[in-house]
């Protein structure tokens, strides 16, 4: 936990901070109520230790302002002998506990334990409130109820791993539901009541990503105007999910390896080593073995991540799940738009089944959302679906099972995907539109273009 100690006595202030640091927490100090309130606005502290005697300032007034800005902030009152009455009044106004000066280490431990319980309870309430909001919003991702044996086997491995503290690596194409699976592992684990924090590795520059992960101190680099706690700290006690780990910059990989092996890290611009109690789940759409061979990914980090590894099969390999997911998305978006739709017509089902789905679940979700918005009847028909589904060669297959010209029954999945990507790129105005049609991000489409020689 991060504590802010507000006391005008420097000796007492420093001694209290040392005591807190010695218990494995972090403490910073302020010499007055005014400075304390300013620090509280700059940084996220999880508890405050406040002296009632702050010279010209009234500690009760400072307490009132603290709780006005942060109503659920646990505040412990320091009080000298003879001011216990004021401490009781402070607790009536919202303080969670008080310590009478001078106090012993044992007395401090008792108060620290109560504050920690209060903090954990507050976190649990926040998470429950967030879950209630998400349930009310009817999150569009399909439930983890699969009909395909291949997918059930993958989830069985993940759920068995969930009961351990082992690192998990989830591989698979973009849009196959890797983040959904990661969250499911967290929810099935002994850490389910703790934070689940996501970091998208390709989304930031090397410098910003390092700060996002580990945090930084004021002045560590240009623009670092105040101290910042990173996602490692935010995930304390819970799960840190590293999405697209294959794109993690080489300079950060040794620090992540240390976090995995030693459970230690430092904020950018700081020499204080901190402990990290968390579980790491990583996901990638890249071939990490190939990245290792190319020198773009550390071999030791790959082996450290690869304790429990699974590959999420693409949607085209899960025909038993395809219509189930399509109907799930249809129900969600129909409710969201206030529409009453009675499923997909037989013709629309044929289009959905025949399509290659290179963008996997993400593309399917986009296609069904668009169809629900465009629907004119009580069922979805091919005309409601995106054009690429209606004109896809496989959708034109004859009743005797022969595919349209250009598609061989013995053609590999990789070649089918290449043909489809080429077709979409040809029929769209640019990368942004093509990526939206395919249901993948532009970086993924750029890599696919490069792979098939369309640079």
VEXVOFI-547854 format. One record per residue (C-alpha): residue in three letters; residue number from 1; x, y, z. Coordinates in nm, 3 decimals, padded with zeros to 5 digits, m for minus. Last residue first. Layout:
! residues N
  residu  num        u        v        w
     ala  NUM        X        Y        Z
...
//
This chain:
! residues 455
  residu  num        u        v        w
     unk  455   00.425  m00.388  m04.977
     unk  454   00.200  m00.663  m05.114
     unk  453   00.441  m00.956  m05.067
     unk  452   00.218  m01.207  m04.886
     unk  451   00.398  m01.159  m04.553
     unk  450   00.417  m00.781  m04.587
     unk  449   00.045  m00.753  m04.643
     unk  448  m00.020  m00.980  m04.339
     unk  447   00.212  m00.765  m04.125
     unk  446   00.030  m00.446  m04.232
     unk  445  m00.304  m00.613  m04.160
     unk  444  m00.190  m00.692  m03.804
     unk  443  m00.071  m00.333  m03.752
     unk  442  m00.397  m00.198  m03.896
     unk  441  m00.614  m00.383  m03.643
     unk  440  m00.833  m00.675  m03.745
     unk  439  m01.205  m00.702  m03.826
     unk  438  m01.146  m00.777  m04.193
     unk  437  m01.374  m00.492  m04.304
     unk  436  m01.220  m00.254  m04.051
     unk  435  m00.867  m00.350  m04.157
     unk  434  m00.960  m00.294  m04.521
     unk  433  m01.104   00.050  m04.443
     unk  432  m00.790   00.160  m04.254
     unk  431  m00.554   00.005  m04.509
     unk  430  m00.704   00.188  m04.805
     unk  429  m00.991   00.236  m05.050
     unk  428  m01.137  m00.114  m05.035
     unk  427  m01.207  m00.372  m05.307
     unk  426  m00.844  m00.463  m05.382
     unk  425  m00.747  m00.488  m05.017
     unk  424  m01.050  m00.713  m04.956
     unk  423  m00.957  m00.945  m05.242
     unk  422  m00.588  m00.967  m05.144
     unk  421  m00.685  m01.048  m04.785
     unk  420  m00.924  m01.318  m04.907
     unk  419  m00.669  m01.483  m05.133
     unk  418  m00.407  m01.480  m04.856
     unk  417  m00.651  m01.632  m04.609
     unk  416  m00.734  m01.912  m04.848
     unk  415  m00.362  m01.973  m04.903
     unk  414  m00.297  m02.002  m04.528
     unk  413  m00.595  m02.231  m04.481
     unk  412  m00.450  m02.466  m04.740
     unk  411  m00.623  m02.539  m05.073
     unk  410  m00.739  m02.901  m05.122
     unk  409  m01.101  m02.813  m05.206
     unk  408  m00.962  m02.558  m05.453
     unk  407  m01.107  m02.208  m05.463
     unk  406  m01.056  m02.008  m05.783
     unk  405  m01.386  m02.106  m05.941
     unk  404  m01.674  m02.153  m05.693
     unk  403  m01.670  m02.449  m05.462
     unk  402  m01.828  m02.786  m05.543
     unk  401  m02.055  m02.921  m05.267
     unk  400  m02.338  m03.058  m05.481
     unk  399  m02.555  m02.763  m05.375
     unk  398  m02.327  m02.518  m05.549
     unk  397  m02.079  m02.299  m05.369
     unk  396  m02.148  m01.927  m05.401
     unk  395  m02.076  m01.861  m05.035
     unk  394  m01.728  m02.004  m05.090
     unk  393  m01.655  m01.732  m05.342
     unk  392  m01.728  m01.447  m05.095
     unk  391  m01.973  m01.207  m05.255
     unk  390  m02.228  m01.195  m04.972
     unk  389  m01.973  m01.208  m04.691
     unk  388  m01.753  m00.941  m04.852
     unk  387  m02.058  m00.715  m04.894
     unk  386  m02.127  m00.687  m04.521
     unk  385  m02.447  m00.865  m04.405
     unk  384  m02.795  m00.715  m04.427
     unk  383  m02.843  m00.827  m04.788
     unk  382  m02.767  m01.185  m04.680
     unk  381  m03.079  m01.192  m04.458
     unk  380  m03.116  m01.127  m04.085
     unk  379  m03.464  m01.207  m03.958
     unk  378  m03.758  m00.985  m03.858
     unk  377  m03.707  m00.778  m04.172
     unk  376  m03.535  m00.447  m04.252
     unk  375  m03.194  m00.528  m04.099
     unk  374  m02.926  m00.259  m04.145
     unk  373  m02.846  m00.204  m03.775
     unk  372  m02.860  m00.576  m03.695
     unk  371  m02.641  m00.653  m03.998
     unk  370  m02.374  m00.400  m03.893
     unk  369  m02.358  m00.547  m03.544
     unk  368  m02.341  m00.895  m03.694
     unk  367  m02.046  m00.805  m03.919
     unk  366  m01.855  m00.621  m03.646
     unk  365  m01.894  m00.915  m03.404
     unk  364  m01.785  m01.163  m03.669
     unk  363  m01.477  m00.951  m03.748
     unk  362  m01.374  m00.940  m03.383
     unk  361  m01.444  m01.311  m03.339
     unk  360  m01.212  m01.414  m03.625
     unk  359  m01.058  m01.140  m03.842
     unk  358  m00.972  m01.394  m04.114
     unk  357  m01.337  m01.510  m04.108
     unk  356  m01.331  m01.753  m04.407
     unk  355  m01.699  m01.715  m04.507
     unk  354  m01.905  m02.020  m04.601
     unk  353  m02.073  m02.065  m04.262
     unk  352  m02.178  m01.701  m04.232
     unk  351  m02.309  m01.695  m04.589
     unk  350  m02.505  m02.019  m04.538
     unk  349  m02.654  m01.881  m04.215
     unk  348  m02.764  m01.570  m04.405
     unk  347  m02.941  m01.791  m04.662
     unk  346  m03.112  m01.994  m04.388
     unk  345  m03.236  m01.671  m04.230
     unk  344  m03.067  m01.548  m03.915
     unk  343  m03.229  m01.501  m03.574
     unk  342  m03.577  m01.376  m03.488
     unk  341  m03.506  m01.006  m03.447
     unk  340  m03.678  m00.764  m03.211
     unk  339  m03.481  m00.437  m03.216
     unk  338  m03.411  m00.199  m02.925
     unk  337  m03.064  m00.119  m03.058
     unk  336  m02.880  m00.264  m02.757
     unk  335  m03.119  m00.558  m02.737
     unk  334  m03.061  m00.633  m03.107
     unk  333  m02.686  m00.588  m03.050
     unk  332  m02.672  m00.848  m02.774
     unk  331  m02.908  m01.103  m02.931
     unk  330  m02.723  m01.085  m03.264
     unk  329  m02.385  m01.118  m03.093
     unk  328  m02.497  m01.437  m02.918
     unk  327  m02.655  m01.568  m03.240
     unk  326  m02.326  m01.520  m03.427
     unk  325  m02.133  m01.683  m03.142
     unk  324  m02.353  m01.995  m03.152
     unk  323  m02.336  m01.993  m03.532
     unk  322  m01.955  m02.011  m03.526
     unk  321  m01.902  m02.239  m03.227
     unk  320  m01.949  m02.575  m03.401
     unk  319  m01.758  m02.446  m03.702
     unk  318  m01.446  m02.398  m03.489
     unk  317  m01.152  m02.419  m03.731
     unk  316  m01.276  m02.109  m03.922
     unk  315  m01.288  m01.925  m03.589
     unk  314  m00.914  m01.959  m03.540
     unk  313  m00.786  m02.199  m03.274
     unk  312  m00.653  m02.043  m02.952
     unk  311  m00.308  m02.188  m02.895
     unk  310  m00.208  m02.294  m02.547
     unk  309   00.105  m02.254  m02.336
     unk  308   00.163  m02.327  m01.967
     unk  307   00.525  m02.262  m01.870
     unk  306   00.609  m02.071  m02.191
     unk  305   00.667  m01.732  m02.032
     unk  304   01.004  m01.833  m01.883
     unk  303   01.102  m02.016  m02.205
     unk  302   01.025  m01.706  m02.413
     unk  301   01.209  m01.481  m02.168
     unk  300   01.518  m01.702  m02.192
     unk  299   01.500  m01.695  m02.573
     unk  298   01.484  m01.317  m02.586
     unk  297   01.269  m01.182  m02.868
     unk  296   01.371  m00.990  m03.182
     unk  295   01.679  m01.201  m03.257
     unk  294   01.523  m01.345  m03.573
     unk  293   01.531  m01.698  m03.426
     unk  292   01.353  m01.567  m03.113
     unk  291   01.088  m01.397  m03.327
     unk  290   01.040  m01.724  m03.517
     unk  289   00.988  m01.910  m03.191
     unk  288   00.751  m01.631  m03.081
     unk  287   00.522  m01.674  m03.383
     unk  286   00.314  m01.359  m03.338
     unk  285  m00.054  m01.338  m03.240
     unk  284   00.051  m01.301  m02.878
     unk  283  m00.087  m01.332  m02.528
     unk  282   00.074  m01.312  m02.185
     unk  281  m00.058  m01.401  m01.839
     unk  280   00.147  m01.289  m01.540
     unk  279   00.059  m01.353  m01.175
     unk  278   00.130  m01.095  m00.909
     unk  277   00.325  m01.014  m00.593
     unk  276   00.581  m00.759  m00.703
     unk  275   00.868  m00.652  m00.477
     unk  274   01.037  m00.315  m00.510
     unk  273   01.400  m00.222  m00.568
     unk  272   01.470   00.148  m00.504
     unk  271   01.707   00.295  m00.763
     unk  270   01.457   00.530  m00.929
     unk  269   01.451   00.699  m01.271
     unk  268   01.203   00.450  m01.420
     unk  267   01.040   00.251  m01.138
     unk  266   01.228  m00.053  m01.022
     unk  265   01.135  m00.421  m01.041
     unk  264   01.135  m00.747  m00.845
     unk  263   00.940  m01.074  m00.869
     unk  262   01.275  m01.250  m00.914
     unk  261   01.200  m01.468  m01.215
     unk  260   00.900  m01.303  m01.382
     unk  259   00.991  m00.946  m01.289
     unk  258   01.352  m01.011  m01.390
     unk  257   01.235  m01.139  m01.729
     unk  256   01.018  m00.827  m01.765
     unk  255   01.322  m00.610  m01.699
     unk  254   01.529  m00.806  m01.954
     unk  253   01.247  m00.764  m02.214
     unk  252   01.223  m00.385  m02.187
     unk  251   01.510  m00.306  m02.426
     unk  250   01.390  m00.565  m02.680
     unk  249   01.059  m00.383  m02.727
     unk  248   00.750  m00.598  m02.655
     unk  247   00.582  m00.681  m02.987
     unk  246   00.560  m01.056  m02.917
     unk  245   00.386  m00.974  m02.587
     unk  244   00.070  m00.890  m02.782
     unk  243  m00.137  m00.840  m02.464
     unk  242   00.043  m00.854  m02.130
     unk  241  m00.217  m00.944  m01.865
     unk  240  m00.108  m00.866  m01.506
     unk  239  m00.308  m01.071  m01.257
     unk  238  m00.377  m01.009  m00.887
     unk  237  m00.194  m00.938  m00.560
     unk  236  m00.048  m00.615  m00.699
     unk  235  m00.196  m00.544  m01.043
     unk  234  m00.186  m00.164  m00.997
     unk  233   00.180  m00.186  m00.891
     unk  232   00.274  m00.373  m01.207
     unk  231   00.053  m00.132  m01.404
     unk  230   00.271   00.163  m01.317
     unk  229   00.285   00.409  m01.027
     unk  228   00.364   00.765  m01.136
     unk  227   00.563   01.039  m00.964
     unk  226   00.509   01.388  m01.104
     unk  225   00.611   01.611  m01.395
     unk  224   00.753   01.328  m01.606
     unk  223   00.719   01.521  m01.933
     unk  222   01.085   01.492  m02.028
     unk  221   01.232   01.197  m01.843
     unk  220   01.285   01.070  m01.487
     unk  219   01.195   01.415  m01.351
     unk  218   00.925   01.289  m01.112
     unk  217   00.953   00.916  m01.058
     unk  216   00.841   00.645  m01.297
     unk  215   00.601   00.350  m01.323
     unk  214   00.686  m00.014  m01.401
     unk  213   00.453  m00.105  m01.686
     unk  212   00.329   00.231  m01.811
     unk  211   00.675   00.382  m01.759
     unk  210   00.835   00.107  m01.967
     unk  209   00.560   00.147  m02.229
     unk  208   00.618   00.523  m02.244
     unk  207   00.990   00.484  m02.312
     unk  206   00.951   00.202  m02.565
     unk  205   00.672   00.381  m02.753
     unk  204   00.312   00.282  m02.682
     unk  203   00.033   00.056  m02.818
     unk  202   00.244  m00.246  m02.914
     unk  201   00.253  m00.395  m02.559
     unk  200  m00.112  m00.355  m02.462
     unk  199  m00.112  m00.372  m02.082
     unk  198  m00.412  m00.521  m01.901
     unk  197  m00.480  m00.530  m01.525
     unk  196  m00.696  m00.788  m01.346
     unk  195  m00.717  m00.682  m00.980
     unk  194  m00.793  m00.926  m00.693
     unk  193  m01.114  m01.116  m00.612
     unk  192  m01.038  m01.376  m00.880
     unk  191  m00.686  m01.439  m00.744
     unk  190  m00.753  m01.803  m00.644
     unk  189  m00.812  m01.868  m01.012
     unk  188  m01.125  m01.920  m01.224
     unk  187  m01.176  m01.544  m01.274
     unk  186  m00.811  m01.496  m01.372
     unk  185  m00.823  m01.782  m01.625
     unk  184  m01.147  m01.637  m01.767
     unk  183  m00.977  m01.297  m01.804
     unk  182  m00.701  m01.457  m02.007
     unk  181  m00.954  m01.647  m02.222
     unk  180  m01.139  m01.326  m02.304
     unk  179  m00.806  m01.159  m02.388
     unk  178  m00.716  m01.443  m02.625
     unk  177  m01.052  m01.431  m02.801
     unk  176  m00.956  m01.531  m03.154
     unk  175  m00.940  m01.169  m03.276
     unk  174  m00.577  m01.168  m03.389
     unk  173  m00.447  m01.517  m03.454
     unk  172  m00.339  m01.743  m03.171
     unk  171  m00.115  m01.779  m02.869
     unk  170  m00.195  m01.774  m02.499
     unk  169   00.107  m01.794  m02.265
     unk  168   00.039  m01.866  m01.898
     unk  167   00.270  m01.807  m01.601
     unk  166   00.225  m02.056  m01.318
     unk  165   00.050  m01.951  m00.994
     unk  164  m00.176  m02.256  m00.992
     unk  163  m00.555  m02.304  m00.998
     unk  162  m00.576  m02.127  m01.334
     unk  161  m00.354  m02.392  m01.494
     unk  160  m00.640  m02.644  m01.477
     unk  159  m00.871  m02.380  m01.624
     unk  158  m00.629  m02.309  m01.908
     unk  157  m00.582  m02.676  m01.998
     unk  156  m00.959  m02.735  m01.997
     unk  155  m01.005  m02.419  m02.205
     unk  154  m00.784  m02.557  m02.480
     unk  153  m00.959  m02.899  m02.476
     unk  152  m01.301  m02.734  m02.494
     unk  151  m01.181  m02.538  m02.796
     unk  150  m01.073  m02.851  m02.982
     unk  149  m01.396  m03.030  m02.886
     unk  148  m01.602  m02.751  m03.050
     unk  147  m01.931  m02.669  m02.875
     unk  146  m01.793  m02.394  m02.653
     unk  145  m01.942  m02.217  m02.352
     unk  144  m01.703  m01.940  m02.256
     unk  143  m01.969  m01.672  m02.300
     unk  142  m01.956  m01.459  m02.610
     unk  141  m01.817  m01.104  m02.585
     unk  140  m02.086  m00.839  m02.616
     unk  139  m02.088  m00.728  m02.251
     unk  138  m02.449  m00.694  m02.145
     unk  137  m02.419  m00.338  m02.007
     unk  136  m02.592  m00.448  m01.689
     unk  135  m02.335  m00.723  m01.649
     unk  134  m02.051  m00.474  m01.697
     unk  133  m02.199  m00.235  m01.441
     unk  132  m02.245  m00.518  m01.189
     unk  131  m01.884  m00.627  m01.248
     unk  130  m01.764  m00.271  m01.185
     unk  129  m01.961  m00.250  m00.861
     unk  128  m01.815  m00.583  m00.752
     unk  127  m01.464  m00.459  m00.832
     unk  126  m01.515  m00.138  m00.634
     unk  125  m01.655  m00.332  m00.337
     unk  124  m01.359  m00.569  m00.341
     unk  123  m01.117  m00.276  m00.349
     unk  122  m01.290  m00.112  m00.052
     unk  121  m01.270  m00.439   00.143
     unk  120  m00.900  m00.471   00.062
     unk  119  m00.837  m00.114   00.185
     unk  118  m01.029  m00.169   00.511
     unk  117  m00.837  m00.491   00.570
     unk  116  m00.508  m00.305   00.511
     unk  115  m00.613  m00.025   00.746
     unk  114  m00.696  m00.279   01.017
     unk  113  m00.359  m00.453   00.971
     unk  112  m00.174  m00.120   00.988
     unk  111  m00.355  m00.032   01.313
     unk  110  m00.247  m00.359   01.473
     unk  109   00.108  m00.325   01.342
     unk  108   00.134   00.031   01.483
     unk  107   00.037  m00.090   01.829
     unk  106   00.306  m00.360   01.805
     unk  105   00.568  m00.106   01.692
     unk  104   00.489   00.106   01.999
     unk  103   00.312   00.442   02.004
     unk  102   00.417   00.784   02.135
     unk  101   00.176   00.933   02.049
     unk  100  m00.176   00.785   02.049
     unk   99  m00.270   00.613   01.727
     unk   98  m00.615   00.652   01.576
     unk   97  m00.852   00.455   01.354
     unk   96  m01.087   00.475   01.053
     unk   95  m01.128   00.852   01.037
     unk   94  m01.479   00.955   00.922
     unk   93  m01.611   01.248   01.124
     unk   92  m01.690   01.034   01.428
     unk   91  m01.333   00.907   01.403
     unk   90  m01.211   01.268   01.422
     unk   89  m01.431   01.333   01.727
     unk   88  m01.273   01.030   01.897
     unk   87  m00.932   01.172   01.809
     unk   86  m01.033   01.511   01.951
     unk   85  m01.126   01.347   02.280
     unk   84  m00.793   01.162   02.272
     unk   83  m00.624   01.503   02.277
     unk   82  m00.467   01.480   02.624
     unk   81  m00.188   01.252   02.511
     unk   80  m00.079   01.330   02.158
     unk   79  m00.286   01.222   01.859
     unk   78  m00.206   01.068   01.525
     unk   77  m00.521   00.996   01.324
     unk   76  m00.555   00.719   01.066
     unk   75  m00.732   00.806   00.740
     unk   74  m00.879   00.540   00.508
     unk   73  m00.983   00.708   00.177
     unk   72  m01.342   00.625   00.082
     unk   71  m01.462   00.986   00.049
     unk   70  m01.155   01.109  m00.144
     unk   69  m01.180   01.486  m00.207
     unk   68  m01.430   01.552   00.074
     unk   67  m01.252   01.296   00.289
     unk   66  m00.925   01.488   00.270
     unk   65  m01.101   01.824   00.321
     unk   64  m01.271   01.704   00.640
     unk   63  m00.948   01.554   00.768
     unk   62  m00.768   01.885   00.708
     unk   61  m01.036   02.065   00.911
     unk   60  m00.998   01.811   01.194
     unk   59  m00.619   01.854   01.183
     unk   58  m00.655   02.227   01.255
     unk   57  m00.373   02.422   01.095
     unk   56  m00.161   02.673   01.284
     unk   55   00.076   02.405   01.405
     unk   54  m00.037   02.072   01.264
     unk   53  m00.168   01.902   01.579
     unk   52  m00.426   01.646   01.460
     unk   51  m00.153   01.442   01.291
     unk   50  m00.267   01.251   00.983
     unk   49  m00.172   00.904   00.856
     unk   48  m00.322   00.868   00.510
     unk   47  m00.415   00.556   00.311
     unk   46  m00.424   00.433  m00.051
     unk   45  m00.228   00.717  m00.205
     unk   44  m00.271   00.800  m00.574
     unk   43  m00.054   01.093  m00.666
     unk   42  m00.090   01.459  m00.764
     unk   41  m00.418   01.542  m00.587
     unk   40  m00.305   01.370  m00.266
     unk   39   00.022   01.560  m00.280
     unk   38  m00.166   01.894  m00.282
     unk   37  m00.380   01.786   00.015
     unk   36  m00.066   01.689   00.205
     unk   35   00.105   02.019   00.126
     unk   34  m00.193   02.210   00.270
     unk   33  m00.215   01.980   00.571
     unk   32   00.148   02.041   00.653
     unk   31   00.490   01.876   00.655
     unk   30   00.409   01.615   00.390
     unk   29   00.541   01.260   00.373
     unk   28   00.580   00.959   00.148
     unk   27   00.539   00.595   00.243
     unk   26   00.568   00.264   00.061
     unk   25   00.476  m00.075   00.204
     unk   24   00.696  m00.377   00.286
     unk   23   00.676  m00.343   00.667
     unk   22   01.012  m00.166   00.677
     unk   21   00.875   00.100   00.443
     unk   20   00.603   00.176   00.702
     unk   19   00.856   00.205   00.986
     unk   18   01.083   00.423   00.777
     unk   17   00.791   00.652   00.695
     unk   16   00.701   00.674   01.065
     unk   15   01.058   00.767   01.159
     unk   14   01.068   01.037   00.890
     unk   13   00.746   01.199   01.014
     unk   12   00.844   01.175   01.380
     unk   11   01.174   01.351   01.313
     unk   10   01.013   01.604   01.078
     unk    9   00.736   01.708   01.321
     unk    8   00.475   01.889   01.110
     unk    7   00.289   01.566   01.034
     unk    6   00.109   01.432   00.726
     unk    5   00.217   01.076   00.636
     unk    4   00.094   00.957   00.295
     unk    3   00.080   00.580   00.259
     unk    2   00.104   00.363  m00.052
     unk    1   00.000   00.000   00.000
//
